[in-house]
Amino acid sequence: MAKLAFEIDGYHIECSREETILKAADSAGIYIPRLCYHPDLSPASDVTRADSIYQADIRILGEKAGAATGKEAHCNLCLVEVDGCDEPVNSCITPVEERIVVRTDTEKIKQRRKEALSRILADHPHACLTCAQKEGCSRTECSLNVPPDERCCILLGHCELEKVGDYIGIPPDAPRYKPKHYPVVKSDPLFDRDFNLCIGCLRCVRICTDIRGVKALGAVWKDGRSWVGTVGGAKLKEADCRFCGACVEVCPTGALLDKESVPAVRRDVPVPCVGSCPAGIDIPHYVRLIASGSNHRALELIRSRVPFPGILGYVCFHPCEDVCRRGEIDQAVAVCALKRFVADYVTDEDLSLIEKQPDTGKKIAVIGSGPTGLTAAYYLGVSGYQVDLYDDADKPGGMLRHGIPGYRLPPEILERELKILDKMDINFIMNQKIDSQFGIPELEARGFDAILIAAGTSTSKKLPIHNSDLEGIFQGLEFLKLAKISHEPQLAGQVAVIGGGNVAIDAAMTALRLGADNVHLVCLESRDEMPAYEWEITQAIEEGVEIHPSWGPKEFKSQNNKVSGVELVRCTRVFDEQGRFDPQYDENETKYVNADFVIITIGQEIDRGLFKHIENLHRGPGQPLDIDGNFAIGINGVFAAGDAVHGPSSVVEAIADGRKAAEAIDRYLGGNGILEIILDLADLDAPGLDSSSDSVNRPRQKARVASPGERKSGFGLIEETFQEQVARSEAERCLQCQLRQMITPVILPPEPWLSLDEEAVESVPDTEGVFQLLDAEKKVIRISGTANLRQGLSECLGNPGDAAYFICEENPMYTKRESELIQQYLQEHGKLPVGNDMEDELF
């Protein structure tokens, strides 16, 4: 592409033709202030004026509807001088011409920018911007008694308008803001709107219209200024807003803000649904693929992070849905059901699976064939290791096979998902117990280069009360395993289940399917404290399980050496003030529950026999193993992951841990990490929203759910898989929050910090003032007043400690200013800067 040359502030610049002066300056690292400009948007002058907009319930009629706003809409902060032009020009719309000379910092330009800034601030609360005590201000109290409606908003210290204002310099004669009492809208989901803080930059209108293609926001021209609001209705929903958050992302003030109570979308961290997924699955992209009908790509994308998407589609507890921003509007997107849909819809034969890498010549033993062990074995197999997987069961799967009832995870789904392991040539050694007779030393003797302990919490905790060994009393895991294998034992009469977790719920629902007439679930926790997932509790109640919260078993009663009932005592507290398990009881309040059978489900623990032979392992009975950051347990080449480390966990957490452990072992053996499918997702990052206009009003789609009567008659699935059209309709409900992260960040004014070096210190005046030292991450570590700024900083050069940057300000009252800055730091951080707290040690 042809280039042209020109000059800015004495610097010779080359740029592409048709670039604006502002864009060329940005590319050259020369900052020109701006507020209406945004790198992703057309100029503010191109916005078409609407005939009317709404600010809350107030409809505002505009002038010259249908016309472009023109230069009147510009903020005029980006003005520059160009030789040959009589007047300064807006650098955001003025194209570069060959050999022009541009000046950005003349006194005339500085004055014109201050005048433009004064006009903006006249309609925006700004008292805090000129306050000498604004750093660290809590905004809860004002020592100057400025009225609240003249103060700045909660963005103080992080506001783009504030930073630009600091760079330009707010004129001392800037007009005082007079409150206008425009509407403040807090009734809409996700976002708050404060029209008192709007500066009419039109960024929100442009990104909603030009980039997202929604046109929920518009602007009118009235009384010599732009007014922004919703088009078509007062509420965001009435205006067909898609709640994507783009308008909030580009707003330079606090006029548009995310609600503080809503999971936030941040540029430098995964979106909430991905951040909450233990396996880090790219949820937004696979949901968008389903919405477009690209089911094969969706499943490949899920498979790039987890080897068993179908299993997760049936049993994941979907923490992603708990933080789904869509849930603030009505209900979260059915992320888990969509995963299940693609896993059931697409066959493995249609997928591009991960190919096994060349043989490394190294062998790894994995102990335990539950989700952690299976996942680790899969990824290690992919990476070219020979994997031997040991388990004392006759078939792999662990709790997936033996602990999860068929109505949640059908056996045929498990078998289908485990077929992928056949491609990894994993050697399954079943019916092999790992104990003192055959344990770590024996495995080491077989020449394994690494050993992973991935055994689960396969043993039920015993209940230490009288008569707990009576006939008719079952331990939870053993009961579920027996029921899964042979639909035994056959029950009748009344069954009591002790416990309030998910295993207790499954035991109760399984008991109904095995013939129980009534099931009473007794737990220490109150109804709100029950650890079982709420949707599982609801299912149990629908099927007739009676829950007795805040009761604990005191004694089992018997008749002919068989359990006949449970005496209960009121539980008044489960945990102490520190959150430790410490139940308290009111012995004066008891009740009795008849029971022909009892199932104890008070928790699980690891089989202690697995570790008896490991030397120097000091753990209490059933306690998990200690590991370092690389999953190592302190014995060379031996690692641990999953329940053996964390205690009982969910399937998705176990799978995530298996992957991480495999990566750690791969690095230990000289590898670079675990391979995964790399998919081209560029087409999914198009900034426009492709969901239909009714998607925000569409309720969460539901698959058919069997009636309680149907469910109790056998172990068939409670809920069916989505049909394809239903899945697409549900996927379209996604707000596509990830697109907000792809909005180009604005360029902010250069930071005031200077590098702590001789050249910078020499530029500091010999005068009184206060300097602040910052570390490499630009965190303040020392605040110091001095009679000579240059001398004080020169002394720091000789012994800088962690200091890498500094900022200083001249002030003859430097001791007073030092005290102010320290107090502000204390208010914001709750402690002194480390250099003020420990100056002798650090400096």
Buried (B, 14 or more C-beta within 10 A) or exposed (E): EEEBEBBBBEEEBEBEEEBBBBBBBBEBEBBBBBBBBBEBBBBBBBBEBBEBBBBBEEEBEBEEBEEBBBEEBBBBBBBBBBEEEEEBBBBBBBBBEEEBEBBBBEEEBBEBBBEBBBBBBEBBBBBBBBBEBBBBBEBEEBEEEBEEEBBBBEBBBEBBBBBBBBBBEBBEEBEEBEEEEBBBBEEBBBBBBBBBBBBBBBBBBBBBBBBBEBBBBBBBBBEEBBBBBBBBBBBBBBBBBBBBBBBBBBBBBBBBBBBEEBBBBEEEEBBBBBBBBBBBBBBBBBBBBBBBBBBBBBBBBBBBBBBBBBBBBBBBBBBBBEBBBBBBBEBBBBBBBBBBBBBBBBEBEEBEBBEBBEEBEBBBBBBBBBBBBBBBBBBBBBBBBBBBBBBBBEBBBBBBBBBBBBBBBBEEBBEBBBEBBEBBEBEBEEEBBBBEEEBBEEBBEEEBBBBBBBBBBBBBBEBEBEBBEBEBBBBBBBBBBBBBEEBEBEBEEBBBBBBBBBBBBBBBBBBBBBBBEBBBBBBBBEEEEBBBBEEBBEBBBBBBBBBBBBBBBBBBBBEEEEBBBBBBBBBEBBBEEEEEEEBEBEEEEBEEBEBBBBBBBBBBBBBBBBBEBBEEBEEEEBEBBEBEEEBBBEBEBBBBBBBBBBBBBBBBBBBBBBBBBBBBBBEBBEBEEBBEBEBEBEEBEEBEBEBEEEBBEBEBBBBEBBEBEEBBEEBEBBBBBBBBEBBBBBBBBBBBBBBBBEBEEBBEBEEEBBEBEEEBBEEBEEBBBBBBBBBEEEEBBBBBBBEBBBEBBBBBBEEBBBBBBBBBEEBEEBBEBBBBBBBBBBBBEEEBBBBBEBBEEBB
